[in-house]
């Protein structure tokens, strides 16, 4: 008898959950001429929706509604590579030297445990050496392609091998 009661109680909770989900997954339409869509309540604005845009409310939280929008976008406007999104910024530091032998020496010191920033101040011929080689933030197209491609292959915190450009020999550290 207890087992039947427990099964009925669990079944009742499941029915209530399904019923609640069915109530919150309801079709709505945007009322004002334009309305912002945000990442979270009071969060970053992702874009604007026009009056009449159809959406589904998944969940409510006070006066906020988590929504799902179904629509179509032009495929060339989409990417799976976040680094190709307009405005994407990279952050890196580098040590620039004139010759390969010096670059190999610096790389060996890094592998032996020396601090990147200290070696940048000691060896780099770039003005960024005063900041430990930190170049700040930059976008694709701001720097030489060979340099940017090397940065893009690194994970934050990772250091490259020797990268040759027309400026000389770089050892690069991706910061973000």
Secondary structure, DSSP 8 states (H G I E B T S, - for coil): -HHHHHHHHHHHHHHHHHHHHHHHSEEEE--SSEEEEESSTT--EEEEEETT-EEEEEEEETTEEEEE------GGG--S-GGGSTT-EEEEEEEEESSHHHHHHHHHHHHTT--HHHHHHHH--SGGGGGTTEEEEEETTSS-HHHHHHHHHS-TT-EEEEEEETTEEEEEEE--
